[in-house]
């Protein structure tokens, strides 16, 4: 299920977007749950008390009080929201300001469903792709399902004949059994790349590749093997 938060002060547009989301859900054969708010203040209060994550947030730019741009900035900077962000506006010239807060797309009012479908369908497909999980056998015992989008890197670790790895996510380090070659095969069709015999990285988490090392979002530097440098460069250019 995809979770959406929407903030729009005009009820007719809230209802219109919800209808379009229902139509999109039917077209993609997915479930979309939408929570809507009439003001940014209401949304921010609800988000601060959230008990689940949200895949997509839709903001109207022009609203009384806290506007959509301010709300988006708060969500990104104070709450470290990394999901998809879409803006609604009656004035396309305002969209330049929205890119500062990391918008993924925008829609100009009055909203046309063809434009809605063209711009949001790829976003929903990306959300579904990013929601895939990696199942691992924990050294501590049991199994854990890790959202692939949260993995920054996987490092080899000596753990006997079974082999072992340390999986680095935004929140924790996870020790698991398994050989690097097996993880490489499981992840090769995703957004991961083995840059060294000891290291697999999530291409989405690379901030910089200087020709020697790859810097990831957790401020870790990973050595890149000589025979992997060109392929990594090509993968990054194609990826982004």
N, C-alpha and C positions, 0 to 999 in steps of 0.2 A: 504494500500500500504506500502511496505517495502522500505525504502530509504537506498542506499548503496553508500559509497565513496570508491574509489579504487585508490591506488597509485602504479604504476609499470612503470619503465623506459623503458621496452622493449615492443614495440607495439604488437608483436605477442602474448605475454602473456596477455596483456590487452584484446585483442580481444578474446583470448581463454576463459578467465574467464568470460567475458560478455556473450559469447555463452553458457557457462555452467550455468550461472545465468538465462538466458532465458529458458533453458531446465528445470531447477529446478522450475521456476515459473509455467511452464506448468504442471509439475508433481504434484505440490501442489495446483494448481488452485488459484494462488495468483498473485498480480501485484508487480513486483520489478523494481524500478527506480534506475539506476546506473549512477553515475558521476565519470569519470575517469580522472586521472592526471598523467603526465609523471615525475613529481618530487615532493618531499615532500614539498618543498618551495611553489609550486603552490597550493597544497592541503591545507596547513596550512593557506595561505592567504585567500583562498575561505572559509575555515571553520570559520575563524575569522569574516567573513562578512555574515555568514549564516543567513537565514531567516526561517529555519526549522531545526528539529532535524534529526539525522541519526541513524538508527538502527544497522548498521554494517559497519565497516571500515576494508578494506583489504590493507595491506602494504607489499611491497617487502622489505626484510631486507636489501639487498645489493644494494645501489643506490649511484650515485655520490652526493657529497655535504651532505646534511642532509639525513641520512639513515632512514630506517623504524623504527628501535628501538628508535632513537632520536625523530622522529615524534610521535610515540606512546606515549612516555613519556611526550611530550609537550601536546598532546591531553588529556591525563589522568590528569596530574598535573596542568596545567595552565588553561585548559578549562573545567575541571571536567567532562570529557566524561565518562559516565557509561555504554555505550552500548557495543555491541559485537566487539571484535578485533581479526582478523585473519591475520596470517603472511604467506608469500610465501618465499621460500628459495631454493637454489640449494644445500645447505649444511645443513643437518639435525643437525649437531653438534652445529650449531649456535642457535638452538631453546631454549637451556637452558637459554640463556640471555633474551629471549623474555618473559619468565614467570615473570620476575621482573617487567615488565610494565603491567601485567595483561592480557596476551593473553588468548583467549578462545579456540583457535585451530590453527593449522598450516598445510600447504600443501607443500610437497616437489616437486620441478620441476624435470623433466617434469610432469605436472599435469595430473593425471588419473581421468576420470570422476567418476569411481566407488569410489575412495577415496574421491573425492570432495563431492559426494552424501552422503557417509557414515558419513563424518565429519561435513558437513554443514546443512544437513537436520534437525538434532536435534536443531541446532542453530536457524534456521528459525521457527521451531515449538515453541521454547521458546519465540522468538520475538513476534509471533502471540498471544501466551498466555499472555505475559506481556502487550500487547496493549489493553487488555480489560479495560473497564471503569465502574466506579461506579456513578450512577445518584443519586443526592441528592437534597432535597428541602432546599434552603438556608433560614436562619433566616432573612437575609436582603431582601429576596424576589427573586423569580425566581428559576430556576433549574441550576445545574452545573454538567457537566460530568468530573469526575476526573480520570485520568489514574491510575489504581490500582498499577502500579509499583512505582508511586511517593508517595504513602501513607506510612507513617512510623508507625503511630498509630492512634487509635480512642479512645477518652476518653468520658465517660458519663458526661453530664452537665444538670442541672435542668433547664428545659424550659417549665414548665407547663404540661398539660395533654398529649400533643403530644410527650413529651420526647425530648431530644436533645443530641447532641454530638459535640465534637470539633475534627475535622479531621486534623491531623498534616501531612503536606507534606514538601518537601525540601524547598519550597519557601514561604509557608504561612500556617496560621491556618484558617480553614474554619468551621464556625458554621452552623450546619444544624439540621433540625428536624428529629426525628426518635428515636426508642428505641434500646438499645443495643442488645436485643434478635433478633430483626429484622436484624440488621447489621450482627450479628453472623451467622444467617441462610443464608444470601445472600453471605457471604464470606467464609463459612466453607469449600467449595470445592476448594477454591483458596489457596494462600499461607499465610493465616491469621489464628491466633489462639487467643482465648479469654483467657488471662492469669489471669484475675481477673474480678470480676463483673463490675468493672469500666473501664476495659481496653482491647482492642483488638490490637494486634501487627502484623506487616508484618514480617513473618519469615525471609525474605530476608534482612531485615534491622537490625536484631539482631547481635551485635558484640560479646557479652559475656553474658553468663548466669552463675552466681556464686552460684546457688542453692537457692538464696533469691530474687534477682532482675535480670531483663533483661536490658542490656545496648544496646540502639539503636544508629544508625549512627548519630543522631542529638545530641548525648551526653546526652540523657535523660535516667534516671533510672526508671524502672517500676516494682512495687512490684508484685510478683507472688504468687497467693493464694496457700496455703498448698496442697490442693487437686488437683492442676494443675501442680505441679512441675515435677512429674514423666512423665506425658503426654507431657509436654513441652520438657523435655529432650529427650524423645523418638521421638517426632516430629522433633526436631533439628537434631538428629543423622540420621534419615531417610531422612530428607530434604537435608542435605549436603552430 
